[in-house]
Amino acid sequence: MFYYTYKTTNLKNEKYYYGRHSAKRLRNSYLGSGVAIKIAIKKYGKACFSKEIINIFLTYDESVADEICIVTK
């Protein structure tokens, strides 16, 4: 299992969303699950978003700590 933090960017308006996720594969179609990102994906379509993996971790707790650090900045 991979645990990672990521940044999803809306290519139309350059708004971005930070988050963390866990998955069996790093390359997947997951863009985020927050209310704002879901509304934006519905409005613009998945093709208008890019996802950048920021850090990869061995444990869930490490990914949570990194997300807190990123969001706090």
Contact map, one row per residue, 1 for C-alpha under 8 A:
1110000000000000000001111000000000000000000000000000000001000000000000000
1111000000000000000001111100000000000000000000000000000111100000000000000
1111100000000000000111100000000000000000000000000000000111110010000000000
0111110000000000000111000000000000000000000000000000111110000010000000000
0011111000000000011110000000000000000000000000000000111100000010011000000
0001111100000000011110000000000000000000000000000011111000000000000000000
0000111110000001111000000000000000000000000000000011110000000000000000000
0000011111000001110000000000001100000000000000001111000000000000000000000
0000001111100111100000000000000000000000000000001110000000000000000000000
0000000111111111000000000000000000000000000000011100000000000000000000000
0000000011111110000000000000000000000000000000011100000000000000000000000
0000000001111100000000000000000000000000000000010000000000000000000000000
0000000001111110000000000000000000000000000000000000000000000000000000000
0000000011111111000000000000000000000000000000000000000000000000000000000
0000000011101111100000000000000000000000000000000000000000000000000000000
0000001111000111110000000000000000000000000000000000000000000000000000000
0000001110000011111000000000000100001000000000000000000000000000000000000
0000111100000001111100000000000000000000000000000000000000000000001001100
0000111000000000111110000000000100000000000000000000000000000000001000000
0011110000000000011111000000000000000000000000000000000000000011001000000
0011110000000000001111100000000000000000000000000000000000000000000000000
1111000000000000000111110000000000000000000000000000000000010000000000000
1110000000000000000011111100000000000000000000000000000000000000000000000
1100000000000000000001111100000000000000000000000000000000000000000000000
1100000000000000000000111111000000000000000000000000000000000000000000000
0100000000000000000000111111000000000000000000000000000000000000000000000
0000000000000000000000001111100000000000000000000000000000000000000000000
0000000000000000000000001111110000000000000000000000000000000000000000000
0000000000000000000000000011111000000000000000000000000000000000000000000
0000000000000000000000000001111100000000000000000000000000000000000000000
0000000100000000000000000000111110001000000000001110000000000000000000000
0000000100000000101000000000011111001100000000000000000000000000000000000
0000000000000000000000000000001111101100000000000000000000000000000000000
0000000000000000000000000000000111111100000000000000000000000000000000000
0000000000000000000000000000000011111110000000000000000000000000000000000
0000000000000000000000000000000001111111000000000000000000000000000000000
0000000000000000100000000000001111111111100000000000000000000000000000000
0000000000000000000000000000000111111111110000000000000000000000000000000
0000000000000000000000000000000000111111111000000000000000000000000000000
0000000000000000000000000000000000011111111110000000000000000000000000000
0000000000000000000000000000000000001111111111011000000000000000000000000
0000000000000000000000000000000000000111111111000000000000000000000000000
0000000000000000000000000000000000000011111110000000000000000000000000000
0000000000000000000000000000000000000001111111110000000000000000000000000
0000000000000000000000000000000000000001111111111000000000000000000000000
0000000000000000000000000000000000000000110111111000000000000000000000000
0000000000000000000000000000000000000000000111111100000000000000000000000
0000000001110000000000000000000000000000100111111100000000000000000000000
0000000111100000000000000000001000000000100011111110000000000000000000000
0000000111100000000000000000001000000000000000111111000000000000000000000
0000011110000000000000000000001000000000000000001111100000000000000000000
0000011100000000000000000000000000000000000000000111110000000000000000000
0001111000000000000000000000000000000000000000000011111100000000000000000
0001111000000000000000000000000000000000000000000001111100000000000000000
0001110000000000000000000000000000000000000000000000111110000000000000000
0111100000000000000000000000000000000000000000000000111111000010000000000
0111000000000000000000000000000000000000000000000000001111110110000000000
1110000000000000000000000000000000000000000000000000000111110100000000000
0110000000000000000000000000000000000000000000000000000011111110000000000
0010000000000000000001000000000000000000000000000000000011111111000000000
0000000000000000000000000000000000000000000000000000000000111111100000000
0000000000000000000000000000000000000000000000000000000011111111110000000
0011100000000000000100000000000000000000000000000000000110111111111000000
0000000000000000000100000000000000000000000000000000000000011111111100000
0000000000000000000000000000000000000000000000000000000000001111111110000
0000100000000000000000000000000000000000000000000000000000000111111111000
0000100000000000011100000000000000000000000000000000000000000011111111100
0000000000000000000000000000000000000000000000000000000000000001111111110
0000000000000000000000000000000000000000000000000000000000000000111111111
0000000000000000010000000000000000000000000000000000000000000000011111111
0000000000000000010000000000000000000000000000000000000000000000001111111
0000000000000000000000000000000000000000000000000000000000000000000111111
0000000000000000000000000000000000000000000000000000000000000000000011111
